[in-house]
């Protein structure tokens, strides 16, 4: 079994990992990740810190979004290549039923 993916919270001071993470399982019940849930005080302080930050100028924001998009297009994410993620995204935009009401597989 591979190591579980750590899904840490991200706050103004960086990553936050809880002492007792929540286990995330796939549809078969197999553990795949550990999720850090944050206490209410962490959320309050994080939002307050975000409100104090001056937003980037529009051109810098657009450049940052383009860089993030470029990284998403070329990077492998949790074993999924960009082409596979693109197909998954399209299937989510136009969902197809996985089974009929009689539970027979659809072709």
PAZA-420747 format. One line per 4 residues: number of its first residue (from 1); their letters; for each residue x, y, z of N, C-alpha, C. Coordinates in nm, 4 decimals. Layout:
NUM) A) X,Y,Z,X,Y,Z,X,Y,Z | ...
***
This chain:
1) XXXX) 0.0843,-0.1184,0.0000,0.0000,0.0000,0.0000,0.0884,0.1241,0.0000 | 0.0570,0.2234,-0.0828,0.1349,0.3459,-0.0888,0.0999,0.4354,0.0294 | 0.1863,0.5319,0.0531,0.1637,0.6257,0.1630,0.0396,0.7097,0.1354 | -0.0291,0.7451,0.2412,-0.1485,0.8288,0.2275,-0.1079,0.9712,0.1911
5) XXXX) -0.1875,1.0356,0.1093,-0.1643,1.1749,0.0724,-0.2071,1.2620,0.1898 | -0.1200,1.3544,0.2299,-0.1525,1.4471,0.3388,-0.2183,1.5708,0.2789 | -0.3429,1.5957,0.3164,-0.4163,1.7133,0.2702,-0.4182,1.8143,0.3842 | -0.3106,1.8921,0.3923,-0.2974,1.9902,0.4992,-0.3740,2.1167,0.4653
9) XXXX) -0.4184,2.1852,0.5690,-0.4816,2.3151,0.5498,-0.3722,2.4164,0.5172 | -0.4090,2.5192,0.4440,-0.3131,2.6244,0.4103,-0.3616,2.7552,0.4707 | -0.2799,2.8103,0.5569,-0.3138,2.9365,0.6227,-0.2126,3.0435,0.5901 | -0.2263,3.1605,0.6493,-0.1363,3.2714,0.6185,0.0091,3.2438,0.6561
13) XXXX) 0.0324,3.1542,0.7499,0.1690,3.1220,0.7915,0.2210,2.9945,0.7262 | 0.1445,2.9381,0.6346,0.1878,2.8150,0.5680,0.0936,2.6995,0.5978 | 0.1475,2.5792,0.5842,0.0656,2.4591,0.6018,0.0333,2.4352,0.7489 | -0.0836,2.3770,0.7718,-0.1269,2.3418,0.9070,-0.1704,2.1958,0.9031
17) XXXX) -0.1083,2.1145,0.9876,-0.1451,1.9735,0.9968,-0.1998,1.9463,1.1364 | -0.3199,1.8933,1.1398,-0.3831,1.8630,1.2681,-0.3190,1.7396,1.3309 | -0.3325,1.7263,1.4620,-0.2769,1.6088,1.5308,-0.3585,1.4831,1.5031 | -0.4880,1.5000,1.4777,-0.5745,1.3850,1.4496,-0.6431,1.4061,1.3148
21) XXXX) -0.5748,1.3713,1.2051,-0.6348,1.3936,1.0730,-0.7535,1.3010,1.0479 | -0.8423,1.3474,0.9615,-0.9601,1.2701,0.9199,-0.9172,1.1796,0.8038 | -0.9540,1.0542,0.8094,-0.9196,0.9600,0.7035,-1.0157,0.9759,0.5856 | -0.9612,0.9847,0.4657,-1.0404,0.9962,0.3432,-1.0270,0.8639,0.2686
25) XXXX) -1.1410,0.8073,0.2283,-1.1388,0.6793,0.1579,-1.1959,0.6946,0.0175 | -1.1604,0.5989,-0.0689,-1.2207,0.5999,-0.2021,-1.3556,0.5289,-0.1953 | -1.4181,0.5070,-0.3088,-1.5522,0.4488,-0.3096,-1.5548,0.3044,-0.2622 | -1.4384,0.2405,-0.2576,-1.4315,0.1022,-0.2077,-1.4021,0.0965,-0.0586
29) XXXX) -1.3791,0.2142,0.0022,-1.3473,0.2179,0.1443,-1.1988,0.2081,0.1728 | -1.1153,0.2132,0.0692,-0.9700,0.2050,0.0861,-0.9170,0.3444,0.1214 | -0.8414,0.3566,0.2320,-0.7868,0.4875,0.2703,-0.6918,0.5404,0.1625 | -0.7106,0.6682,0.1244,-0.6237,0.7276,0.0231,-0.5592,0.8584,0.0698
33) XXXX) -0.6130,0.9199,0.1749,-0.5574,1.0475,0.2198,-0.5921,1.0736,0.3655 | -0.5173,1.1681,0.4229,-0.5458,1.2178,0.5569,-0.5746,1.3674,0.5445 | -0.6913,1.4080,0.5903,-0.7366,1.5456,0.5772,-0.7243,1.6185,0.7111 | -0.6559,1.7320,0.7083,-0.6438,1.8149,0.8278,-0.7637,1.9086,0.8352
37) XXXX) -0.8438,1.8920,0.9380,-0.9559,1.9826,0.9634,-0.9081,2.0890,1.0613 | -0.9485,2.2116,1.0400,-0.8980,2.3208,1.1218,-1.0018,2.3648,1.2238 | -0.9546,2.4138,1.3391,-1.0480,2.4648,1.4404,-1.1032,2.6014,1.3970 | -1.2178,2.6400,1.4520,-1.2792,2.7685,1.4148,-1.1855,2.8881,1.4310
41) XXXX) -1.1020,2.8890,1.5337,-1.0114,3.0015,1.5558,-0.9122,3.0153,1.4398 | -0.8664,2.9028,1.3839,-0.7764,2.9056,1.2680,-0.8449,2.9737,1.1503 | -0.9706,2.9398,1.1267,-1.0470,2.9994,1.0167,-1.0639,3.1494,1.0391 | -1.1017,3.1889,1.1598,-1.1221,3.3310,1.1915,-0.9936,3.4097,1.1677
45) XXXX) -0.8815,3.3584,1.2171,-0.7530,3.4288,1.2017,-0.7073,3.4313,1.0556 | -0.7311,3.3221,0.9832,-0.6917,3.3169,0.8421,-0.7705,3.4169,0.7587 | -0.9004,3.4232,0.7807,-0.9839,3.5181,0.7061,-0.9454,3.6616,0.7425 | -0.9206,3.6877,0.8693,-0.8802,3.8221,0.9113,-0.7488,3.8613,0.8445
49) XXXX) -0.6541,3.7697,0.8359,-0.5256,3.7981,0.7708,-0.5448,3.8242,0.6220 | -0.6323,3.7488,0.5572,-0.6573,3.7688,0.4139,-0.7202,3.9048,0.3870 | -0.8054,3.9487,0.4766,-0.8717,4.0786,0.4579,-0.7743,4.1951,0.4683 | -0.6619,4.1759,0.5368,-0.5626,4.2821,0.5546,-0.4693,4.2947,0.4343
53) XXXX) -0.4638,4.1938,0.3496,-0.3703,4.1931,0.2372,-0.4267,4.2734,0.1210 | -0.3423,4.3597,0.0658,-0.3824,4.4390,-0.0506,-0.3783,4.3485,-0.1744 | -0.4845,4.3473,-0.2564,-0.4856,4.2615,-0.3751,-0.3783,4.3035,-0.4763 | -0.3330,4.2067,-0.5544,-0.2383,4.2359,-0.6621,-0.3072,4.3206,-0.7683
57) XXXX) -0.2300,4.4016,-0.8402,-0.2880,4.4723,-0.9545,-0.3384,4.3706,-1.0571 | -0.4342,4.4127,-1.1389,-0.4994,4.3230,-1.2329,-0.4008,4.2477,-1.3216 | -0.3021,4.3173,-1.3790,-0.2085,4.2502,-1.4695,-0.1271,4.1430,-1.3970 | -0.0896,4.1678,-1.2715,-0.0158,4.0675,-1.1939,-0.1050,3.9482,-1.1575
61) XXXX) -0.2322,3.9770,-1.1258,-0.3261,3.8668,-1.0974,-0.3441,3.7784,-1.2191 | -0.3615,3.8419,-1.3363,-0.3798,3.7649,-1.4602,-0.2556,3.6805,-1.4906 | -0.1374,3.7364,-1.4694,-0.0133,3.6619,-1.4923,-0.0039,3.5430,-1.3967 | -0.0418,3.5633,-1.2713,-0.0383,3.4542,-1.1735,-0.1364,3.3436,-1.2118
65) XXXX) -0.2544,3.3820,-1.2585,-0.3526,3.2818,-1.3016,-0.3031,3.2044,-1.4240 | -0.2353,3.2750,-1.5174,-0.1800,3.2050,-1.6345,-0.0720,3.1057,-1.5930 | 0.0145,3.1454,-1.4985,0.1188,3.0533,-1.4500,0.0558,2.9313,-1.3843 | -0.0474,2.9532,-1.3042,-0.1154,2.8404,-1.2383,-0.1782,2.7494,-1.3424
69) XXXX) -0.2384,2.8071,-1.4457,-0.2992,2.7272,-1.5519,-0.1931,2.6490,-1.6276 | -0.0789,2.7123,-1.6570,0.0298,2.6426,-1.7262,0.0778,2.5232,-1.6445 | 0.0915,2.5412,-1.5140,0.1356,2.4309,-1.4278,0.0334,2.3181,-1.4264 | -0.0941,2.3531,-1.4236,-0.1995,2.2520,-1.4216,-0.1996,2.1712,-1.5502
73) XXXX) -0.1705,2.2364,-1.6621,-0.1738,2.1694,-1.7919,-0.0603,2.0696,-1.8059 | 0.0562,2.0962,-1.7481,0.1722,2.0101,-1.7712,0.2061,1.9168,-1.6555 | 0.1542,1.9418,-1.5372,0.1927,1.8622,-1.4209,0.1045,1.7390,-1.4037 | 0.1650,1.6326,-1.3535,0.0892,1.5140,-1.3142,0.0363,1.5389,-1.1735
77) XXXX) -0.0918,1.5140,-1.1525,-0.1528,1.5357,-1.0224,-0.2032,1.4026,-0.9699 | -0.1434,1.3561,-0.8619,-0.1816,1.2312,-0.7962,-0.1972,1.1158,-0.8960 | -0.0964,1.1023,-0.9838,-0.0957,0.9907,-1.0769,-0.1775,1.0124,-1.2028 | -0.2446,1.1264,-1.2156,-0.3258,1.1542,-1.3341,-0.2541,1.2549,-1.4228
81) XXXX) -0.2316,1.2146,-1.5469,-0.1693,1.3050,-1.6430,-0.2717,1.4091,-1.6879 | -0.2248,1.5209,-1.7439,-0.3178,1.6275,-1.7846,-0.4296,1.5797,-1.8763 | -0.3990,1.4918,-1.9708,-0.5019,1.4454,-2.0638,-0.6128,1.3709,-1.9894 | -0.5760,1.2890,-1.8902,-0.6754,1.2148,-1.8123,-0.7611,1.3107,-1.7306
85) XXXX) -0.6989,1.4141,-1.6734,-0.7764,1.5115,-1.5954,-0.8719,1.5879,-1.6854 | -0.8271,1.6191,-1.8061,-0.9135,1.6906,-1.8998,-1.0356,1.6070,-1.9348 | -1.0153,1.4780,-1.9580,-1.1281,1.3888,-1.9885,-1.2218,1.3789,-1.8687 | -1.1658,1.3724,-1.7481,-1.2477,1.3658,-1.6272,-1.3287,1.4938,-1.6126
89) XXXX) -1.2656,1.6083,-1.6369,-1.3352,1.7361,-1.6247,-1.4513,1.7430,-1.7244 | -1.4281,1.6984,-1.8490,-1.5352,1.7000,-1.9489,-1.6486,1.6078,-1.9072 | -1.6158,1.4919,-1.8501,-1.7217,1.3996,-1.8095,-1.8029,1.4571,-1.6944 | -1.7403,1.5400,-1.6110,-1.8136,1.6021,-1.5009,-1.9004,1.7163,-1.5501
93) XXXX) -1.8588,1.7825,-1.6587,-1.9396,1.8910,-1.7140,-2.0667,1.8375,-1.7783 | -2.0591,1.7177,-1.8364,-2.1735,1.6534,-1.9013,-2.1892,1.5137,-1.8449 | -2.2365,1.5035,-1.7198,-2.2418,1.3724,-1.6553,-2.3344,1.2752,-1.7286 | -2.2907,1.1526,-1.7359,-2.3692,1.0448,-1.7942,-2.4048,0.9482,-1.6816
97) XXXX) -2.5239,0.8905,-1.6830,-2.5579,0.7934,-1.5778,-2.4667,0.6720,-1.5874 | -2.4264,0.6216,-1.4718,-2.3383,0.5055,-1.4687,-2.4150,0.3748,-1.4777 | -2.5400,0.3753,-1.4395,-2.6201,0.2538,-1.4434,-2.7670,0.2928,-1.4605 | -2.8426,0.2025,-1.5155,-2.9852,0.2295,-1.5312,-3.0562,0.2025,-1.3988
101) XXXX) -3.1840,0.2286,-1.3946,-3.2610,0.2064,-1.2717,-3.2621,0.0585,-1.2327 | -3.2407,-0.0313,-1.3269,-3.2385,-0.1736,-1.2953,-3.0999,-0.2231,-1.2584 | -3.0044,-0.1302,-1.2468,-2.8670,-0.1588,-1.2118,-2.7908,-0.2367,-1.3175 | -2.8418,-0.2374,-1.4384,-2.7670,-0.2985,-1.5483,-2.6719,-0.1961,-1.6028
105) XXX) -2.5480,-0.2339,-1.6332,-2.4524,-0.1349,-1.6855,-2.4991,-0.0782,-1.8177 | -2.4761,0.0511,-1.8331,-2.5075,0.1159,-1.9594,-2.3860,0.1072,-2.0500 | -2.4094,0.0998,-2.1794,-2.2994,0.0890,-2.2739,-2.2736,0.2227,-2.3375
***
